Amino acid sequence: MKSIYLIEYWVPFPSSEYGGVVSVIAQNDEEVFDFLSNSDQFDDRYVNLIMPNIRSALVFPVVGDYESGIVWEFVT
């Protein structure tokens, strides 16, 4: 079963002035990490900060057949 993760943006101030939220549909924490750590959209210098934010994310079950991946992001 897949879930949607609402993850607080992990890049600290001043690189990320106001933070943000990233939404990912995935089967587990490791799949979320793979999407986020391999994405060209995010700064590679902060990969070590991703997993703690995944573990503290809000997670909701997804009903239906949705493709895994990054659904939406708002980051500064």
Order of alpha helices (4+ residues) and beta strands (2+ residues): beta-beta-alpha-alpha-beta-beta
